[in-house]
């Protein structure tokens, strides 16, 4: 089952079980999917989005939720932070397990070899290729850190 279909099915289940946190998180994902479909250059509403695009959207939403939770914690709004963390956990279940630093390093080394990168001047080429290959599997910050170490 594709991620988009799974989200739709899980929304119905969350409504039946009256799970407000899960429902809010999944409805947000569904709305982002609809925005992606209707965006300029998109295939249009009613068309399917790829699992890769779905994972990219979900990954972005998880990161946003975590950043919001951190801000809420610094402002003493632990109730809001807790809500954001719960929603991030719900969304994280749709993503594959994050890769270890060692596994990311192997992929980055392969990409560097493939694009022929030799210095920090080639970081953009490496990041583009590595990010595309590791979409949904690794955080962009972790990829960047490893690329800088290897090229630096």
N, CA and C atoms as a LAMMPS dump frame, in Angstrom:
ITEM: TIMESTEP
0
ITEM: NUMBER OF ATOMS
456
ITEM: BOX BOUNDS ff ff ff
-5.0000000000000000e+02 5.0000000000000000e+02
-5.0000000000000000e+02 5.0000000000000000e+02
-5.0000000000000000e+02 5.0000000000000000e+02
ITEM: ATOMS id mol type element x y z
1 1 1 N 0.847 -1.175 0
2 1 2 C 0 0 0
3 1 3 C 0.897 1.244 0
4 2 1 N 0.578 2.183 -0.862
5 2 2 C 1.341 3.43 -0.93
6 2 3 C 1.11 4.263 0.327
7 3 1 N 2.057 5.133 0.623
8 3 2 C 1.981 5.957 1.83
9 3 3 C 0.727 6.825 1.812
10 4 1 N 0.425 7.412 0.674
11 4 2 C -0.748 8.287 0.564
12 4 3 C -2.03 7.522 0.9
13 5 1 N -2.144 6.309 0.404
14 5 2 C -3.318 5.483 0.692
15 5 3 C -3.359 5.099 2.165
16 6 1 N -2.195 4.775 2.72
17 6 2 C -2.108 4.388 4.13
18 6 3 C -2.551 5.539 5.034
19 7 1 N -2.144 6.758 4.691
20 7 2 C -2.542 7.943 5.477
21 7 3 C -4.062 8.083 5.452
22 8 1 N -4.66 7.945 4.274
23 8 2 C -6.118 8.049 4.162
24 8 3 C -6.835 7.016 5.01
25 9 1 N -6.335 5.799 4.969
26 9 2 C -6.913 4.722 5.765
27 9 3 C -6.751 4.985 7.265
28 10 1 N -5.575 5.481 7.643
29 10 2 C -5.304 5.748 9.055
30 10 3 C -6.101 6.942 9.584
31 11 1 N -6.445 7.88 8.716
32 11 2 C -7.301 9.002 9.126
33 11 3 C -8.668 8.457 9.537
34 12 1 N -9.208 7.56 8.719
35 12 2 C -10.514 6.966 9.041
36 12 3 C -10.456 6.215 10.363
37 13 1 N -9.377 5.466 10.573
38 13 2 C -9.22 4.707 11.813
39 13 3 C -9.087 5.642 13.02
40 14 1 N -8.352 6.74 12.858
41 14 2 C -8.185 7.712 13.954
42 14 3 C -9.524 8.376 14.288
43 15 1 N -10.353 8.613 13.266
44 15 2 C -11.677 9.188 13.522
45 15 3 C -12.546 8.202 14.294
46 16 1 N -12.497 6.937 13.892
47 16 2 C -13.293 5.917 14.584
48 16 3 C -12.882 5.77 16.048
49 17 1 N -11.589 5.82 16.29
50 17 2 C -11.088 5.624 17.658
51 17 3 C -11.019 6.928 18.449
52 18 1 N -11.388 8.035 17.819
53 18 2 C -11.399 9.356 18.453
54 18 3 C -10.029 9.743 19.013
55 19 1 N -8.985 9.405 18.256
56 19 2 C -7.604 9.743 18.623
57 19 3 C -7.284 11.117 18.025
58 20 1 N -7.473 12.153 18.832
59 20 2 C -7.36 13.528 18.346
60 20 3 C -5.954 13.897 17.894
61 21 1 N -4.945 13.443 18.624
62 21 2 C -3.564 13.767 18.274
63 21 3 C -3.196 13.149 16.927
64 22 1 N -3.479 11.874 16.79
65 22 2 C -3.179 11.166 15.542
66 22 3 C -3.962 11.773 14.374
67 23 1 N -5.22 12.069 14.608
68 23 2 C -6.063 12.644 13.565
69 23 3 C -5.537 14 13.104
70 24 1 N -5.143 14.844 14.038
71 24 2 C -4.619 16.173 13.679
72 24 3 C -3.345 16.049 12.847
73 25 1 N -2.451 15.165 13.262
74 25 2 C -1.199 14.985 12.532
75 25 3 C -1.449 14.458 11.121
76 26 1 N -2.326 13.476 11.004
77 26 2 C -2.589 12.868 9.7
78 26 3 C -3.348 13.808 8.764
79 27 1 N -4.253 14.592 9.32
80 27 2 C -4.959 15.563 8.481
81 27 3 C -4.002 16.616 7.942
82 28 1 N -3.017 16.998 8.746
83 28 2 C -2.013 17.956 8.289
84 28 3 C -1.212 17.369 7.123
85 29 1 N -0.833 16.11 7.251
86 29 2 C -0.099 15.448 6.173
87 29 3 C -0.964 15.402 4.909
88 30 1 N -2.212 15.019 5.082
89 30 2 C -3.121 14.927 3.936
90 30 3 C -3.255 16.28 3.236
91 31 1 N -3.332 17.361 4.011
92 31 2 C -3.448 18.689 3.403
93 31 3 C -2.17 19.059 2.64
94 32 1 N -1.024 18.662 3.171
95 32 2 C 0.247 18.934 2.476
96 32 3 C 0.329 18.116 1.188
97 33 1 N -0.211 16.897 1.197
98 33 2 C -0.252 16.097 -0.018
99 33 3 C -1.113 16.788 -1.074
100 34 1 N -2.261 17.305 -0.655
101 34 2 C -3.145 17.998 -1.598
102 34 3 C -2.496 19.253 -2.157
103 35 1 N -1.773 19.981 -1.3
104 35 2 C -1.049 21.161 -1.774
105 35 3 C 0.015 20.778 -2.802
106 36 1 N 0.699 19.686 -2.556
107 36 2 C 1.731 19.205 -3.486
108 36 3 C 1.106 18.837 -4.83
109 37 1 N -0.047 18.194 -4.789
110 37 2 C -0.714 17.788 -6.021
111 37 3 C -1.182 18.99 -6.828
112 38 1 N -1.613 20.047 -6.148
113 38 2 C -2.164 21.201 -6.848
114 38 3 C -1.129 22.29 -7.113
115 39 1 N 0.102 22.1 -6.656
116 39 2 C 1.151 23.103 -6.861
117 39 3 C 1.456 23.243 -8.35
118 40 1 N 1.994 24.394 -8.699
119 40 2 C 2.372 24.628 -10.087
120 40 3 C 3.35 23.549 -10.528
121 41 1 N 3.055 22.93 -11.644
122 41 2 C 3.908 21.862 -12.133
123 41 3 C 3.511 20.507 -11.579
124 42 1 N 2.6 20.489 -10.617
125 42 2 C 2.123 19.228 -10.056
126 42 3 C 1.206 18.543 -11.04
127 43 1 N 0.882 17.318 -10.774
128 43 2 C 0.045 16.55 -11.694
129 43 3 C -1.431 16.903 -11.571
130 44 1 N -1.788 17.646 -10.526
131 44 2 C -3.175 18.049 -10.344
132 44 3 C -3.849 17.284 -9.23
133 45 1 N -4.904 17.878 -8.696
134 45 2 C -5.651 17.253 -7.604
135 45 3 C -6.257 15.952 -8.108
136 46 1 N -6.196 14.938 -7.291
137 46 2 C -6.715 13.641 -7.671
138 46 3 C -5.647 12.718 -8.213
139 47 1 N -4.501 13.294 -8.566
140 47 2 C -3.399 12.455 -9.035
141 47 3 C -2.647 11.897 -7.834
142 48 1 N -1.851 10.908 -8.089
143 48 2 C -1.096 10.288 -7.008
144 48 3 C 0.27 10.957 -6.873
145 49 1 N 0.754 11.019 -5.633
146 49 2 C 2.117 11.493 -5.431
147 49 3 C 2.974 10.268 -5.107
148 50 1 N 4.237 10.355 -5.468
149 50 2 C 5.128 9.218 -5.255
150 50 3 C 5.42 9.038 -3.77
151 51 1 N 5.827 7.837 -3.395
152 51 2 C 6.194 7.573 -2.01
153 51 3 C 7.394 8.409 -1.601
154 52 1 N 8.297 8.66 -2.546
155 52 2 C 9.473 9.492 -2.247
156 52 3 C 9.041 10.912 -1.882
157 53 1 N 8.11 11.468 -2.641
158 53 2 C 7.59 12.803 -2.347
159 53 3 C 6.847 12.8 -1.016
160 54 1 N 6.079 11.764 -0.772
161 54 2 C 5.339 11.65 0.492
162 54 3 C 6.307 11.604 1.674
163 55 1 N 7.374 10.828 1.547
164 55 2 C 8.359 10.749 2.636
165 55 3 C 9.05 12.09 2.862
166 56 1 N 9.325 12.811 1.773
167 56 2 C 9.956 14.123 1.896
168 56 3 C 9.032 15.076 2.657
169 57 1 N 7.748 15.048 2.347
170 57 2 C 6.772 15.909 3.013
171 57 3 C 6.657 15.536 4.493
172 58 1 N 6.531 14.251 4.771
173 58 2 C 6.391 13.801 6.158
174 58 3 C 7.642 14.129 6.959
175 59 1 N 8.801 13.924 6.359
176 59 2 C 10.064 14.23 7.036
177 59 3 C 10.137 15.715 7.399
178 60 1 N 9.707 16.556 6.482
179 60 2 C 9.704 17.997 6.723
180 60 3 C 8.748 18.35 7.87
181 61 1 N 7.585 17.712 7.892
182 61 2 C 6.621 17.978 8.957
183 61 3 C 7.134 17.518 10.318
184 62 1 N 7.84 16.397 10.355
185 62 2 C 8.419 15.92 11.622
186 62 3 C 9.428 16.939 12.134
187 63 1 N 10.266 17.411 11.239
188 63 2 C 11.288 18.397 11.627
189 63 3 C 10.628 19.684 12.136
190 64 1 N 9.587 20.134 11.459
191 64 2 C 8.869 21.337 11.893
192 64 3 C 8.261 21.139 13.276
193 65 1 N 7.665 19.97 13.505
194 65 2 C 7.061 19.694 14.807
195 65 3 C 8.114 19.715 15.917
196 66 1 N 9.277 19.117 15.654
197 66 2 C 10.342 19.077 16.658
198 66 3 C 10.871 20.482 16.953
199 67 1 N 11.022 21.299 15.925
200 67 2 C 11.485 22.675 16.126
201 67 3 C 10.463 23.476 16.921
202 68 1 N 9.193 23.3 16.605
203 68 2 C 8.131 23.99 17.33
204 68 3 C 8.101 23.556 18.792
205 69 1 N 8.276 22.268 19.038
206 69 2 C 8.295 21.757 20.409
207 69 3 C 9.45 22.373 21.196
208 70 1 N 10.603 22.499 20.558
209 70 2 C 11.764 23.101 21.233
210 70 3 C 11.489 24.557 21.591
211 71 1 N 10.861 25.286 20.689
212 71 2 C 10.521 26.688 20.958
213 71 3 C 9.515 26.781 22.101
214 72 1 N 8.515 25.923 22.065
215 72 2 C 7.501 25.917 23.131
216 72 3 C 8.127 25.603 24.483
217 73 1 N 9.067 24.675 24.512
218 73 2 C 9.749 24.337 25.764
219 73 3 C 10.534 25.523 26.31
220 74 1 N 11.219 26.26 25.437
221 74 2 C 12.006 27.413 25.907
222 74 3 C 11.111 28.533 26.412
223 75 1 N 9.872 28.562 25.936
224 75 2 C 8.941 29.6 26.369
225 75 3 C 8.05 29.133 27.515
226 76 1 N 8.348 27.954 28.035
227 76 2 C 7.595 27.459 29.182
228 76 3 C 6.22 26.911 28.843
229 77 1 N 5.965 26.638 27.587
230 77 2 C 4.663 26.081 27.166
231 77 3 C 4.795 24.582 26.952
232 78 1 N 5.022 23.869 28.033
233 78 2 C 5.256 22.43 27.956
234 78 3 C 4.048 21.671 27.422
235 79 1 N 2.842 22.207 27.651
236 79 2 C 1.641 21.554 27.145
237 79 3 C 1.631 21.531 25.614
238 80 1 N 2.002 22.664 25.005
239 80 2 C 2.052 22.727 23.545
240 80 3 C 3.21 21.898 23
241 81 1 N 4.33 21.923 23.706
242 81 2 C 5.498 21.143 23.29
243 81 3 C 5.175 19.651 23.28
244 82 1 N 4.462 19.209 24.296
245 82 2 C 4.094 17.797 24.391
246 82 3 C 3.196 17.386 23.231
247 83 1 N 2.255 18.243 22.879
248 83 2 C 1.357 17.978 21.749
249 83 3 C 2.148 17.85 20.444
250 84 1 N 3.084 18.762 20.234
251 84 2 C 3.907 18.733 19.019
252 84 3 C 4.752 17.458 18.969
253 85 1 N 5.315 17.065 20.104
254 85 2 C 6.14 15.857 20.158
255 85 3 C 5.305 14.617 19.852
256 86 1 N 4.088 14.569 20.378
257 86 2 C 3.212 13.425 20.112
258 86 3 C 2.879 13.325 18.626
259 87 1 N 2.606 14.482 18.01
260 87 2 C 2.302 14.472 16.58
261 87 3 C 3.527 14.072 15.757
262 88 1 N 4.704 14.516 16.183
263 88 2 C 5.935 14.135 15.487
264 88 3 C 6.131 12.619 15.555
265 89 1 N 5.829 12.031 16.704
266 89 2 C 5.95 10.578 16.861
267 89 3 C 4.989 9.84 15.94
268 90 1 N 3.771 10.35 15.809
269 90 2 C 2.791 9.741 14.91
270 90 3 C 3.344 9.755 13.482
271 91 1 N 3.86 10.889 13.054
272 91 2 C 4.358 11.032 11.687
273 91 3 C 5.607 10.189 11.446
274 92 1 N 6.43 10.071 12.459
275 92 2 C 7.691 9.328 12.334
276 92 3 C 7.442 7.853 11.992
277 93 1 N 6.268 7.336 12.353
278 93 2 C 5.98 5.93 12.066
279 93 3 C 5.861 5.656 10.566
280 94 1 N 5.676 6.683 9.756
281 94 2 C 5.554 6.519 8.31
282 94 3 C 6.894 6.619 7.599
283 95 1 N 7.939 6.932 8.336
284 95 2 C 9.265 7.065 7.754
285 95 3 C 10.087 5.812 8.052
286 96 1 N 11.024 5.497 7.164
287 96 2 C 11.895 4.353 7.46
288 96 3 C 12.816 4.693 8.633
289 97 1 N 13.395 3.665 9.237
290 97 2 C 14.328 3.875 10.335
291 97 3 C 15.483 4.75 9.835
292 98 1 N 15.89 5.753 10.638
293 98 2 C 17.013 6.59 10.207
294 98 3 C 18.287 5.756 10.083
295 99 1 N 19.103 6.123 9.125
296 99 2 C 20.345 5.404 8.886
297 99 3 C 21.378 5.787 9.939
298 100 1 N 22.291 4.885 10.202
299 100 2 C 23.384 5.186 11.119
300 100 3 C 24.388 6.095 10.414
301 101 1 N 25.224 6.747 11.2
302 101 2 C 26.225 7.654 10.633
303 101 3 C 27.168 6.895 9.699
304 102 1 N 27.485 5.673 10.075
305 102 2 C 28.387 4.851 9.256
306 102 3 C 27.757 4.545 7.898
307 103 1 N 26.463 4.215 7.883
308 103 2 C 25.771 3.922 6.63
309 103 3 C 25.668 5.168 5.753
310 104 1 N 25.415 6.306 6.382
311 104 2 C 25.348 7.568 5.629
312 104 3 C 26.707 7.848 5.007
313 105 1 N 27.766 7.638 5.779
314 105 2 C 29.129 7.874 5.288
315 105 3 C 29.414 7.026 4.047
316 106 1 N 28.989 5.762 4.05
317 106 2 C 29.219 4.877 2.903
318 106 3 C 28.521 5.409 1.656
319 107 1 N 27.274 5.842 1.828
320 107 2 C 26.523 6.384 0.687
321 107 3 C 27.185 7.666 0.18
322 108 1 N 27.585 8.545 1.105
323 108 2 C 28.223 9.803 0.72
324 108 3 C 29.53 9.529 -0.017
325 109 1 N 30.32 8.588 0.459
326 109 2 C 31.577 8.257 -0.211
327 109 3 C 31.328 7.747 -1.635
328 110 1 N 30.286 6.948 -1.796
329 110 2 C 29.923 6.453 -3.125
330 110 3 C 29.517 7.608 -4.038
331 111 1 N 28.732 8.536 -3.499
332 111 2 C 28.275 9.693 -4.278
333 111 3 C 29.475 10.562 -4.666
334 112 1 N 30.39 10.796 -3.731
335 112 2 C 31.576 11.615 -4.01
336 112 3 C 32.384 10.99 -5.144
337 113 1 N 32.533 9.683 -5.094
338 113 2 C 33.273 8.979 -6.143
339 113 3 C 32.548 9.091 -7.48
340 114 1 N 31.235 8.949 -7.458
341 114 2 C 30.435 8.984 -8.683
342 114 3 C 30.463 10.359 -9.362
343 115 1 N 30.366 11.446 -8.562
344 115 2 C 30.353 12.792 -9.161
345 115 3 C 31.755 13.352 -9.363
346 116 1 N 32.756 12.652 -8.846
347 116 2 C 34.143 13.093 -9.037
348 116 3 C 34.511 14.305 -8.2
349 117 1 N 33.924 14.442 -7.027
350 117 2 C 34.197 15.586 -6.156
351 117 3 C 35.579 15.431 -5.518
352 118 1 N 36.289 16.572 -5.435
353 118 2 C 37.63 16.54 -4.854
354 118 3 C 37.843 17.585 -3.775
355 119 1 N 36.963 18.588 -3.708
356 119 2 C 37.148 19.656 -2.726
357 119 3 C 35.796 20.207 -2.269
358 120 1 N 35.849 21.151 -1.344
359 120 2 C 34.624 21.779 -0.83
360 120 3 C 33.871 22.523 -1.932
361 121 1 N 34.543 22.874 -2.999
362 121 2 C 33.886 23.554 -4.116
363 121 3 C 32.821 22.656 -4.756
364 122 1 N 32.965 21.363 -4.586
365 122 2 C 32.029 20.401 -5.164
366 122 3 C 30.925 19.998 -4.199
367 123 1 N 30.836 20.659 -3.057
368 123 2 C 29.878 20.267 -2.033
369 123 3 C 28.439 20.31 -2.539
370 124 1 N 28.104 21.302 -3.33
371 124 2 C 26.744 21.418 -3.859
372 124 3 C 26.341 20.214 -4.694
373 125 1 N 27.238 19.763 -5.564
374 125 2 C 26.953 18.588 -6.387
375 125 3 C 26.764 17.351 -5.511
376 126 1 N 27.643 17.205 -4.529
377 126 2 C 27.573 16.039 -3.65
378 126 3 C 26.289 16.066 -2.822
379 127 1 N 25.968 17.221 -2.25
380 127 2 C 24.771 17.336 -1.418
381 127 3 C 23.506 17.054 -2.221
382 128 1 N 23.447 17.559 -3.433
383 128 2 C 22.267 17.323 -4.271
384 128 3 C 22.047 15.848 -4.534
385 129 1 N 23.116 15.172 -4.942
386 129 2 C 23.015 13.748 -5.257
387 129 3 C 22.776 12.915 -4
388 130 1 N 23.495 13.222 -2.922
389 130 2 C 23.354 12.456 -1.678
390 130 3 C 21.972 12.658 -1.062
391 131 1 N 21.488 13.892 -1.073
392 131 2 C 20.162 14.168 -0.503
393 131 3 C 19.072 13.428 -1.266
394 132 1 N 19.201 13.387 -2.579
395 132 2 C 18.208 12.673 -3.388
396 132 3 C 18.237 11.186 -3.068
397 133 1 N 19.422 10.641 -2.883
398 133 2 C 19.559 9.212 -2.609
399 133 3 C 19.101 8.847 -1.198
400 134 1 N 19.24 9.791 -0.263
401 134 2 C 18.946 9.506 1.142
402 134 3 C 17.636 10.126 1.624
403 135 1 N 16.788 10.55 0.707
404 135 2 C 15.519 11.175 1.072
405 135 3 C 14.72 10.293 2.016
406 136 1 N 14.35 10.853 3.159
407 136 2 C 13.551 10.133 4.133
408 136 3 C 14.334 9.158 4.992
409 137 1 N 15.609 8.937 4.658
410 137 2 C 16.415 7.982 5.4
411 137 3 C 17.413 8.664 6.322
412 138 1 N 17.774 9.906 5.979
413 138 2 C 18.769 10.621 6.776
414 138 3 C 18.458 12.112 6.761
415 139 1 N 18.797 12.773 7.856
416 139 2 C 18.593 14.202 7.994
417 139 3 C 19.621 14.956 7.149
418 140 1 N 19.198 16.043 6.527
419 140 2 C 20.093 16.841 5.699
420 140 3 C 21.289 17.378 6.463
421 141 1 N 21.083 17.725 7.732
422 141 2 C 22.183 18.226 8.553
423 141 3 C 23.25 17.166 8.772
424 142 1 N 22.83 15.933 8.987
425 142 2 C 23.786 14.833 9.177
426 142 3 C 24.554 14.568 7.893
427 143 1 N 23.858 14.618 6.77
428 143 2 C 24.518 14.415 5.476
429 143 3 C 25.553 15.502 5.253
430 144 1 N 25.158 16.754 5.488
431 144 2 C 26.052 17.891 5.293
432 144 3 C 27.306 17.777 6.149
433 145 1 N 27.123 17.388 7.399
434 145 2 C 28.253 17.252 8.324
435 145 3 C 29.262 16.23 7.801
436 146 1 N 28.774 15.104 7.335
437 146 2 C 29.647 14.048 6.826
438 146 3 C 30.347 14.489 5.537
439 147 1 N 29.611 15.163 4.66
440 147 2 C 30.205 15.658 3.411
441 147 3 C 31.336 16.634 3.717
442 148 1 N 31.104 17.533 4.675
443 148 2 C 32.141 18.513 5.038
444 148 3 C 33.385 17.833 5.585
445 149 1 N 33.191 16.811 6.41
446 149 2 C 34.339 16.09 6.979
447 149 3 C 35.141 15.405 5.876
448 150 1 N 34.461 14.742 4.959
449 150 2 C 35.148 13.997 3.914
450 150 3 C 35.829 14.937 2.912
451 151 1 N 35.121 15.982 2.477
452 151 2 C 35.692 16.896 1.488
453 151 3 C 36.69 17.885 2.093
454 152 1 N 36.524 18.151 3.387
455 152 2 C 37.39 19.133 4.06
456 152 3 C 38.724 18.552 4.321
